[in-house]
Amino acid sequence: MAEAPKFEIGDASQDITFAAVGAALSQWEHLEAWLANIFIDVCGFIGEFEPNSAVGRAYGTVVAFTGRVQMIEAAAEVFFAEKGEDDDSKRLRAVIAKARGLSGRRNEIAHGIVQPWGRDRGFALVPSWYATRKMTLIPKRHGFSDAVPSYAYRSVEIYSFRDAFKELAEEAVRIRVHEPYFA
């Protein structure tokens, strides 16, 4: 049986939570943009270096993060087979692994709803009632079941995810500008 998230009081206003959601999602997009640049770079040894090139445009048509990250991995596999495995390849794999782990949190932030957290206890980001996989039913003896959200985030938790997204984006930048391959 799922338990409710472990805080009593949410954010003082919904605007505080909304601001955190926007900051986190914007930072995730920075991460994705740098991963796109890395994809373009690893494809660059065949002559496509520009964001508006065929490679960059094709990358942008893939809707899901998992598909885009698989494209990076496939291109990097060829790239590093040609150039040789090194610290860049290990760092890139580490960034991708961390990004995969955090993509679920990004999705919760992007698809959650800011709403009151109990009666007169502030606001939090929670899954929508219809998000079956994110709401655990608790049967009652009579009548309807209660549903407990699998997550609830206040601005403090959302900002911690934003910071994790930013750290990964900064690592992607360091990989991209690292010599000799990504300069």
C-alpha positions as CSV (number, residue, x, y, z in Angstrom):
1,M,0.0,0.0,0.0
2,A,1.4,3.4,-1.0
3,E,1.9,6.1,1.6
4,A,1.2,9.8,1.2
5,P,4.3,11.9,0.7
6,K,6.0,12.9,3.9
7,F,5.3,16.6,4.4
8,E,2.5,18.3,6.2
9,I,2.6,21.8,4.7
10,G,2.8,22.7,1.0
11,D,3.9,25.9,-0.6
12,A,2.3,29.1,0.7
13,S,0.8,29.9,-2.7
14,Q,0.3,28.1,-6.0
15,D,2.5,30.7,-7.7
16,I,5.5,29.5,-5.7
17,T,5.0,26.0,-7.0
18,F,4.3,27.1,-10.5
19,A,7.5,29.1,-10.6
20,A,9.5,26.0,-9.4
21,V,7.8,23.9,-12.2
22,G,8.8,26.4,-14.8
23,A,12.4,26.7,-13.6
24,A,12.8,22.9,-13.5
25,L,11.3,22.3,-16.9
26,S,13.4,25.1,-18.5
27,Q,16.6,23.6,-17.0
28,W,15.7,20.2,-18.3
29,E,15.4,21.7,-21.8
30,H,18.9,23.2,-21.4
31,L,20.1,19.7,-20.7
32,E,18.3,18.3,-23.7
33,A,19.7,21.1,-25.9
34,W,23.3,20.2,-24.8
35,L,22.6,16.5,-25.4
36,A,21.3,17.5,-28.9
37,N,24.6,19.3,-29.5
38,I,26.6,16.3,-28.5
39,F,24.5,14.2,-30.9
40,I,25.3,16.6,-33.7
41,D,29.0,16.5,-32.7
42,V,29.3,12.8,-32.7
43,C,27.6,12.7,-36.1
44,G,30.0,15.5,-37.2
45,F,32.7,13.2,-38.3
46,I,30.4,12.5,-41.4
47,G,30.2,16.3,-42.0
48,E,27.1,17.5,-40.2
49,F,28.1,20.0,-37.5
50,E,25.3,22.6,-37.5
51,P,22.1,22.6,-35.4
52,N,20.1,23.3,-38.5
53,S,21.8,20.5,-40.4
54,A,19.9,17.4,-41.5
55,V,21.3,15.6,-38.4
56,G,20.1,18.3,-36.0
57,R,16.7,18.6,-37.6
58,A,16.2,14.8,-37.7
59,Y,17.1,14.6,-34.0
60,G,14.4,17.2,-33.2
61,T,11.7,15.1,-34.8
62,V,11.9,12.4,-32.2
63,V,9.2,13.0,-29.6
64,A,10.3,11.0,-26.6
65,F,13.4,11.5,-24.5
66,T,14.2,7.8,-24.5
67,G,14.2,7.7,-28.3
68,R,16.6,10.8,-28.5
69,V,18.9,9.3,-25.9
70,Q,19.0,6.0,-27.8
71,M,20.0,8.0,-30.9
72,I,22.9,9.6,-29.0
73,E,24.0,6.2,-27.7
74,A,23.9,4.7,-31.2
75,A,25.8,7.6,-32.8
76,A,28.4,7.7,-29.9
77,E,29.0,3.9,-30.3
78,V,30.1,4.5,-33.9
79,F,31.9,7.7,-33.0
80,F,34.0,6.1,-30.2
81,A,34.6,2.9,-32.2
82,E,36.2,5.1,-34.8
83,K,38.0,7.5,-32.4
84,G,38.6,5.1,-29.5
85,E,37.1,4.9,-26.1
86,D,38.3,7.5,-23.6
87,D,37.2,9.6,-20.7
88,D,34.7,11.5,-22.9
89,S,32.9,8.3,-23.7
90,K,32.7,7.3,-20.0
91,R,31.5,10.8,-19.0
92,L,28.9,10.7,-21.8
93,R,27.6,7.4,-20.6
94,A,27.4,8.6,-17.1
95,V,25.5,11.7,-18.1
96,I,23.1,9.6,-20.1
97,A,22.5,7.2,-17.3
98,K,21.8,10.0,-14.8
99,A,19.5,11.7,-17.3
100,R,17.6,8.5,-17.8
101,G,17.2,8.2,-14.1
102,L,15.9,11.8,-13.8
103,S,13.6,11.7,-16.8
104,G,10.9,10.2,-14.7
105,R,11.0,13.1,-12.3
106,R,10.9,15.5,-15.3
107,N,7.8,13.8,-16.6
108,E,6.2,14.0,-13.1
109,I,6.9,17.7,-13.0
110,A,5.7,18.3,-16.6
111,H,2.5,16.2,-16.2
112,G,1.6,17.0,-12.6
113,I,-1.1,19.4,-11.4
114,V,-0.5,22.2,-8.8
115,Q,-3.4,22.0,-6.4
116,P,-4.2,22.4,-2.7
117,W,-2.4,20.1,-0.4
118,G,-5.1,19.2,2.1
119,R,-7.4,21.7,3.7
120,D,-5.6,25.0,4.4
121,R,-2.1,23.4,4.1
122,G,-0.8,25.1,1.0
123,F,-0.1,23.8,-2.4
124,A,1.9,20.9,-4.0
125,L,2.4,19.3,-7.4
126,V,0.7,15.9,-7.6
127,P,-0.4,13.5,-10.3
128,S,-3.8,14.0,-11.8
129,W,-6.6,11.8,-10.4
130,Y,-6.8,9.9,-13.7
131,A,-3.0,9.1,-13.8
132,T,-3.7,5.5,-12.8
133,R,0.0,4.4,-12.5
134,K,0.7,7.4,-10.2
135,M,-2.3,6.9,-7.9
136,T,-2.7,3.9,-5.6
137,L,-6.2,3.0,-4.6
138,I,-6.9,2.2,-1.0
139,P,-10.2,0.3,-0.7
140,K,-12.8,1.5,1.8
141,R,-15.4,-0.8,3.3
142,H,-18.3,1.2,1.9
143,G,-18.3,3.4,-1.1
144,F,-15.5,4.7,-3.2
145,S,-11.8,4.0,-2.7
146,D,-9.3,6.6,-1.7
147,A,-6.3,7.3,-3.9
148,V,-2.9,8.1,-2.6
149,P,-0.5,9.9,-5.0
150,S,2.9,8.2,-5.6
151,Y,4.5,11.7,-5.5
152,A,3.8,15.2,-4.2
153,Y,6.4,17.9,-4.6
154,R,6.6,21.3,-3.1
155,S,8.9,24.0,-4.6
156,V,11.8,22.9,-2.4
157,E,11.7,19.4,-4.0
158,I,11.1,20.7,-7.5
159,Y,14.1,23.1,-7.1
160,S,16.3,20.2,-6.0
161,F,15.4,18.5,-9.3
162,R,16.1,21.7,-11.2
163,D,19.6,21.7,-9.6
164,A,20.2,18.1,-10.6
165,F,19.1,18.9,-14.2
166,K,21.5,21.9,-14.2
167,E,24.4,19.8,-12.9
168,L,23.9,17.3,-15.7
169,A,23.6,20.1,-18.3
170,E,26.9,21.6,-17.1
171,E,28.5,18.2,-17.4
172,A,27.2,17.9,-20.9
173,V,28.7,21.3,-21.7
174,R,32.1,20.2,-20.3
175,I,32.0,17.0,-22.4
176,R,31.1,19.0,-25.5
177,V,33.9,21.5,-25.2
178,H,36.5,18.9,-24.1
179,E,39.3,18.3,-26.6
180,P,40.0,16.6,-28.8
181,Y,36.6,15.3,-30.0
182,F,34.0,17.8,-29.0
183,A,35.7,21.1,-29.6
